[in-house]
Amino acid sequence: MLAELSPRSRLIVVRLREGKSYSDIGEELNVSKQAVHKVGYAALQSLREKLEAGGFSGIDSKGFLKSARRDSRAKRDSLPQAARRAEQGDGNPAG
């Protein structure tokens, strides 16, 4: 997915991931920090949308992709048993 970004966008995303500031990246590319922010934000938003379209809900605190399917299952599993039965529509009243 990074390969689909323009070279400039890709470089900004990589530098941000390395922990560089908008100002530092701007100096390196000879552009303003506002330009870095604008391009970086658009690139990250594009990556998020592509990840979501591919079935991922984001990135966890360790940098791993989170599956949207797994998140739904975890949410379902956290429901009380009666609520799960009601959600499945088995005819038993919840409660």
C-alpha positions, 0 to 999 in steps of 0.5 A, a space after each residue: 500500500 505504501 508503494 501506491 503513494 507518491 514518492 513524496 507522500 511515501 517519504 513523509 509517512 516513513 519519516 513520520 513513522 521514524 519519529 521526525 517532526 513536521 518541521 524537520 521533514 519540512 527542512 529536509 524537503 525544503 517545504 513548510 511544516 504545514 505542507 508536510 502536515 497536509 500531505 502526511 494527513 492525506 497519505 495516512 487517511 488514504 492508507 486508513 481507507 485502504 486498510 478498512 476496505 481490506 478488512 482491517 480496523 486499524 493498528 494496535 499499540 504494538 504496530 500490528 494490524 487489527 482485523 475488523 472481523 476479530 474486533 466484531 467477534 470480541 465485541 460479540 463475545 463480551 455480550 452477556 449470554 442472554 443478549 447474544 441469544 436475542 441478537 441471534 433471534 432464537 425466540 427466547 426473551 433476554 433477561 
